[in-house]
Amino acid sequence: MSDSPQQQLLHLVIGGELHDLDHATFKDLDQVDIVGLYPNYASAYAAWKAKAQMTVDSAQTRYFIVHLHRLLDPETDTHR
């Protein structure tokens, strides 16, 4: 067993009511739901899915996964 920590690829899950569905512009920034910070995509996806399912009846509400690791260290972006 290794003593080195697993690589963290930080992800942030946020959501809230949007002005319109064509843009990711929140109606009220004070009301943005900061769900949490997650060490990998899988755990962020699970949190995103749970919140999205809870708000399925609110057509203007959307949740997003922000890939913070890409902002902190662009070398971790595997989609370039």
N, C-alpha and C positions, 0 to 999 in steps of 0.2 A: 504494500500500500504506500502511495506517495504522500509526502507531507506538503506538496505544493497545492495551492488552492486551484479550483477549476476556473477557467477563463470566464470573466463576467462580461456579458453583453447586455448592458443595461437598457431596459425598455420602460417607458412611462405610459400608463393608460389614463386617458382623460376623456371627458365627454360633456355634452350639454346640448341645450337647444340652439339650433342654427337659425340664421336669418332666412336662408333658403337652402334647398338641397343641392344646388349647383356649386356652392362654395363652402369651404370649411371656415366660415366666419360665425363666431358665436354671438348670439343675441345679447347676452349679458355676461361679461367676463367675471363678474363677482359671483355668478352662479355656476361657473364651470366646476364640474365634479372631477376632482383629482383622485382617481381610484387608487393609484399606488405606483411604486417603483419595483421592478422585477428584474432578477438576475439573468433571465433568458427569455427567448421568444415564447417558448411553450407555456411558461407560467403566466406571461403577459396575455397570451391568447386566451387562456382559460378565464382570466379575470375579465378581459374584454367581452368574451362570449356571454358570461354570466350577466354583466351589466347590460349588454345589448338586448338580451332576452327579457330582462326585467322592464325595459322601456319599449318593447315592441309595439305598444298601443300609442306611443307618442311619435307621430310621423316626422316631426321636426328635430327629434333628439337623435344624436349620433355619438358613438364612442370611437376613439382612435387609439392606435398603438404608435407611439413615437419611439423611433430607434435612436435612443440617446447615445449609444456607443458609436454611431456613425458621426455624431457631432463632436464627441470627445476625442475620438481617434479614427479619422477617415480611413485608415488602413484596414479597419475591421469590416468595411463595406464590401461584401462579397459580390455585389451586383454591378460593380463598375466594369 
